[in-house]
Amino acid sequence: MGRDRIISNVGTAEQAITGVKHVSSKKSNTCQLSQSNISSMKDGAKVANQLLSDLNKLTKCVQKQADKFPQLAKAIEVRDSKVKFK
């Protein structure tokens, strides 16, 4: 088996995270019941609101990690430029 030549590309890394950058979750979105005396409906609304909050946190976390990809690709690109491939 031959060795493949691996070289990082900042442009490719930026393209890879493009979709992630455009994902958003509005913190103001909530599930509300206008009137209900059914406890399971109220519990369901609470669960839905917690899920929305958690989704917002997850979205921010994924975006934060995705923002690191171009910087990492640039560092790898510099390292790869110093390597002599056969």
CORRA-V579925 format. One line per field, one symbol per residue. psi: psi as a letter, one per 40 degrees, with the letter a starting at -180 (. if undefined). burial: b if it has 9 or more other ideal C-beta (glycine too) atoms within 8 Angstrom, else e. Layout:
psi->???
burial->???
This chain:
psi->hihihhhihdddddddeddddehihhdehihihdhhehddddddddddddddddddddddddddddedddddddddddddeehhi.
burial->eeeeeeebebebbbeebeebeebebeeeeeeeeeeeeeeebbebbeebbeebbebbeebeebbeebbebbebbbebbeebeeeeee
